[in-house]
Amino acid sequence: MSDPVLKVGTLSAARAEKVYGVNEFSVAGQPYRLPMWLINGNHDGPTLVVTAGVHAAEYASIAAALELGRSLEPHDLHGRAIVVPVLDMPAFTARSIYVCPLDGKNPNRVFPGNPNGTASEQIADWVFRNVISQATYYVDLHGGDLIEALVPFTIFFRSGNESVDKVSLELAKVFGIHFLVCSETPGSTFCAASRAGIPSILAESGGQGIWTPEHVADHTRGLNRLMRHLGMISGGKPEPLPFTLLEKFLWLRSEHTAFWYPAVAVNEKVKAGQNLGAVKDYEGRVLQNAISPGDGVVLFIVTSLAINQTDPLLAVGA
Ligand SMILES: [Zn+2]
């Protein structure tokens, strides 16, 4: 390890030191405050970066990141951890669904960001350059947004770099959530990091603004298993858990701004050609049927009656 001090922006943690602090930088001409923990272990090892609150109303994931930052101690840690519990603070305080209120953009579509772009692009750029690029391994925590129900799943990306992709899949398995989904989402945190050569996963548990202990535990247990697997904390290698690998992540979107009537539930098995729900107008006329493009399982469903043109309706893992 070249520099024994762990640095992010204006914050630094010496060897065997844990620091909580706020990095302040300029976004769209305004000061932007980003809270984080720097935990610099007493022993050599990899650097794990954990982010949450890229979607700031996905509370189970944020609660889990807070728990990790508060509980992880440097004395017995092999390696380093950087924990960013709420990446999009403006969205957190506004309880905003999907987007950052500063520019109306979905932050998980703009990574690795742009220093000369809009607010979300500038935030993504700062986080990517200063935080994510330091990672040996990267985990981004999510859950269903305020209007989404989901069955927990972990996403990874096949970037084409075989050695990176192999480790991303391994991390996804180790995390311990049953469904694994291979997906490319342009501009997403984990895809941008994978392309930069950093094995990465995105874990999803929670939803609809609810954060049960079980959903939070999906994330905290996953992080614990992953750090044991990487030899960062004691406890030994975690026992392998059964998983289902879904190679396709098929999203259906609304073609109308209208009313959404799902006909299936999350975790339900569906067939190609099956009608999974309908978008209707005021008088109940069907404007669009949501036809399953493949055999698979329903991973998430938008649960709000209100639906906007281009909004996701649901997704099938196939
Ligand atoms: Zn999300």
Boltz pocket constraint, residues with backbone or C-beta under 6 A from the ligand:
constraints:
  - pocket:
      binder: B
      contacts: [[A, 54], [A, 55], [A, 58], [A, 141], [A, 142], [A, 143], [A, 145]]
      max_distance: 6.0
